[in-house]
Amino acid sequence: MIAYFFYLLAFLILALVISAIKVLREYERGVIFLLGRFYKVKGPGLFLVIPIVQEMVKVDLRTIVMAVPTQDVISRDNVSVKVDAIVFFRVIDPGKAIIQVENFYEATSQLAQTTLRSVLGQHELDEILAERERLNVDIQAILDQQTDAWGIKVSNVEIKRVDLDESMIRAIARQAEAERERRAKVIHAEGELQASEKLLEAARVLAQVPQALQLRYLQTLTEIAGDKSSTIVFPLPVELGDLFRYNRPSAP
């Protein structure tokens, strides 16, 4: 009977020793509580946790990729859009992550959703579509500042997708078409201006030598004749008409 008791005691001691042995991987840490009070952070590797007296909460230090659920955002110019984003964060202080907040993953997710709506609501639609990089940096800075008290480091935020309704897509298409037409008209007007400047320079050059204008007439006739046209228009200088008028014989 006594031997049985010693065997049972030895078995219990061995079980306690085995249960006290803890092994954590390189990316894991153990937050140790001694009689309910925070004691220290241990790991990685092999260490002992005294049963009943001590309790361990395991924390993963790897970067967590969290998808922010689709958010309905109203921009500053009163346009409703649906926005998806991704947040990259990791635990840098396991003690704070366990003690300061009940569930750091859920808390970071809710904070990311609120911050996303708040930041995008301060910008117009054109800024949301064209300046995603700047908005990503702004959201990341706000999240990192607010999660610092939880021992969380937000390393990056990416706006993944911005969805518009069909009416807004058609309006943007009409706006883009009008912008292209405006640019075409401006380019055409600039071409006319440059052409008029070149014509003015050519007229000044031709005015210096009157014979040059006659040569230009002949060159134009050559170009018209090459087009196989049945009608040839030959411009006559005004001075030629004056010559015939002055040389006309007078009446007897």
C-alpha positions in Angstrom: 0.0 0.0 0.0 2.8 2.4 0.9 4.6 1.4 -2.3 1.5 2.2 -4.4 1.3 5.6 -2.7 4.9 6.4 -3.5 4.4 5.3 -7.1 1.3 7.6 -7.4 3.2 10.5 -5.8 6.1 10.0 -8.2 3.7 9.9 -11.1 2.1 13.2 -10.1 5.5 14.9 -9.6 6.6 13.7 -13.0 3.3 14.9 -14.6 3.8 18.3 -13.0 7.4 18.6 -14.2 6.3 17.6 -17.7 3.5 20.1 -17.7 5.9 22.8 -16.4 8.2 22.4 -19.4 7.4 24.9 -22.2 9.0 25.3 -25.6 8.3 28.3 -27.7 9.4 28.9 -31.3 11.6 31.8 -32.5 8.6 33.9 -33.4 6.6 33.2 -30.2 6.7 34.8 -26.7 5.1 33.7 -23.5 3.5 36.3 -21.2 3.9 34.9 -17.6 1.4 35.7 -14.8 2.4 34.9 -11.2 -0.7 34.4 -9.1 -2.6 36.6 -11.5 0.0 39.4 -11.6 2.2 40.1 -14.6 5.6 38.6 -14.0 7.7 38.7 -17.2 7.9 37.8 -20.9 9.8 34.5 -21.7 10.9 32.8 -24.8 11.9 31.6 -27.3 13.3 28.2 -26.4 12.9 26.0 -23.4 11.8 27.2 -19.9 9.6 26.2 -17.0 6.2 27.5 -15.9 5.2 26.4 -12.4 1.8 24.9 -12.6 -1.1 26.5 -10.6 1.2 29.3 -9.4 2.1 30.6 -12.9 0.1 30.9 -16.1 1.4 31.5 -19.6 -0.3 33.3 -22.5 1.3 32.7 -25.9 1.8 35.6 -28.3 2.8 35.4 -32.0 5.2 38.1 -33.1 4.9 37.5 -36.9 3.4 40.2 -39.2 -0.4 39.8 -39.4 -2.1 40.5 -42.7 -5.6 41.7 -41.9 -8.3 42.4 -44.5 -10.5 45.4 -43.6 -14.1 44.6 -44.4 -15.7 46.7 -47.2 -16.6 50.2 -45.9 -19.3 52.6 -47.2 -17.5 55.9 -47.3 -19.0 59.3 -48.2 -16.4 61.6 -49.6 -16.2 65.3 -49.0 -18.0 66.1 -52.3 -20.9 63.8 -51.1 -20.1 60.8 -53.3 -20.7 57.3 -51.9 -18.0 54.7 -52.5 -17.1 51.2 -51.2 -13.5 50.8 -50.1 -11.5 47.7 -49.3 -8.1 47.8 -47.6 -5.4 45.6 -46.1 -3.5 46.4 -42.9 -0.1 44.8 -42.0 0.8 44.9 -38.3 2.7 42.9 -35.7 3.1 42.7 -31.9 6.3 44.4 -30.6 5.4 44.4 -26.9 3.7 41.1 -25.9 3.0 42.4 -22.3 1.0 45.4 -23.5 -0.8 43.4 -26.2 -2.2 41.0 -23.6 -2.7 43.4 -20.6 -3.8 46.7 -22.2 -6.4 45.3 -24.6 -8.8 42.3 -24.4 -8.3 41.2 -28.0 -5.6 43.2 -29.9 -6.6 41.7 -33.3 -10.3 42.7 -33.0 -9.3 46.1 -31.6 -7.0 46.8 -34.4 -9.6 45.7 -37.0 -12.3 48.0 -35.6 -9.8 50.9 -35.3 -8.7 50.4 -38.9 -12.3 50.5 -40.1 -13.1 53.7 -38.3 -9.9 55.4 -39.3 -10.4 54.4 -43.0 -13.9 56.0 -43.0 -12.7 59.1 -41.2 -9.6 59.8 -43.4 -11.3 59.1 -46.7 -14.3 61.2 -45.7 -12.1 64.2 -45.5 -11.1 64.0 -49.2 -12.9 64.4 -52.5 -13.4 61.5 -54.9 -10.7 62.6 -57.3 -8.2 62.6 -54.5 -9.3 59.1 -53.3 -8.8 57.8 -56.8 -5.6 59.6 -57.7 -3.7 59.9 -54.4 -3.9 56.5 -52.8 -0.2 56.5 -51.8 -0.6 59.6 -49.7 -3.8 58.3 -48.2 -2.1 55.0 -47.3 0.6 56.9 -45.5 -1.9 59.0 -43.6 -4.0 56.1 -42.4 -0.9 54.1 -41.4 0.5 57.0 -39.4 -2.8 57.4 -37.5 -3.2 53.7 -36.8 0.4 53.3 -35.7 0.1 56.2 -33.2 -3.2 54.9 -31.7 -2.0 51.2 -31.4 1.3 52.1 -29.9 -0.2 51.9 -26.4 -1.3 48.3 -27.1 2.2 47.2 -28.1 1.2 47.0 -31.8 3.2 48.3 -34.8 1.2 49.0 -37.9 3.8 48.8 -40.7 1.7 49.4 -43.8 -1.8 50.1 -45.0 -2.9 49.5 -48.6 -6.3 50.7 -50.1 -7.0 47.6 -52.3 -10.2 48.6 -54.2 -12.5 51.6 -54.6 -15.9 50.7 -56.1 -18.3 53.3 -57.6 -22.0 52.8 -58.6 -22.9 52.8 -62.3 -24.2 56.3 -62.4 -21.0 57.7 -61.0 -18.9 55.6 -63.5 -21.0 57.1 -66.4 -20.5 60.6 -65.0 -16.7 60.1 -64.7 -16.7 58.7 -68.3 -18.5 61.9 -69.6 -16.1 64.1 -67.7 -13.1 62.3 -69.2 -14.6 62.6 -72.7 -15.2 66.3 -72.2 -11.6 66.7 -70.9 -10.3 65.0 -74.0 -12.4 67.3 -76.3 -11.1 70.3 -74.4 -7.5 69.2 -74.9 -8.2 68.5 -78.6 -9.6 72.0 -79.1 -6.6 73.6 -77.2 -4.1 71.6 -79.3 -6.0 72.7 -82.5 -6.0 76.3 -81.5 -2.3 76.2 -80.6 -1.6 74.6 -84.1 -3.5 77.5 -85.8 -1.6 80.0 -83.8 1.8 78.5 -84.7 0.7 78.2 -88.4 -0.3 81.9 -88.4 3.0 82.9 -87.0 4.8 80.9 -89.7 2.6 82.4 -92.4 3.4 85.9 -91.1 7.2 85.1 -91.3 6.8 83.7 -94.8 4.8 86.8 -95.9 7.6 89.1 -94.6 10.2 87.1 -96.5 8.3 87.1 -99.7 7.6 90.9 -99.4 11.3 91.6 -99.4 11.7 90.1 -102.9 8.7 90.5 -105.2 10.0 87.8 -107.7 9.8 85.2 -104.9 6.0 85.5 -104.9 5.9 84.7 -108.6 8.1 81.6 -108.0 5.6 80.6 -105.3 2.8 80.9 -107.8 4.6 78.6 -110.3 5.3 76.1 -107.6 1.6 76.0 -106.6 0.6 75.5 -110.3 3.0 72.5 -110.4 1.4 71.0 -107.4 -2.2 71.5 -108.8 -1.2 70.0 -112.1 0.1 66.9 -110.4 -3.3 66.2 -108.9 -4.9 65.5 -112.3 -7.4 68.3 -111.8 -9.4 69.6 -114.8 -9.5 73.2 -113.4 -6.4 75.3 -112.9 -6.7 78.6 -111.1 -3.9 80.9 -111.9 -3.6 84.0 -109.7 -2.6 87.2 -111.4 -0.9 90.1 -109.7 -2.8 93.3 -109.4 0.1 95.2 -110.9 -0.5 93.4 -114.2 -4.0 95.0 -114.6 -2.5 98.4 -114.0 0.0 97.8 -116.7 -2.7 97.1 -119.3 -4.7 100.1 -118.2 -1.8 102.5 -118.6 -0.8 101.1 -121.9 -4.3 101.1 -123.5 -4.3 103.4 -126.6 -6.3 106.5 -126.4 -9.4 107.2 -128.6 -8.9 109.4 -131.7 
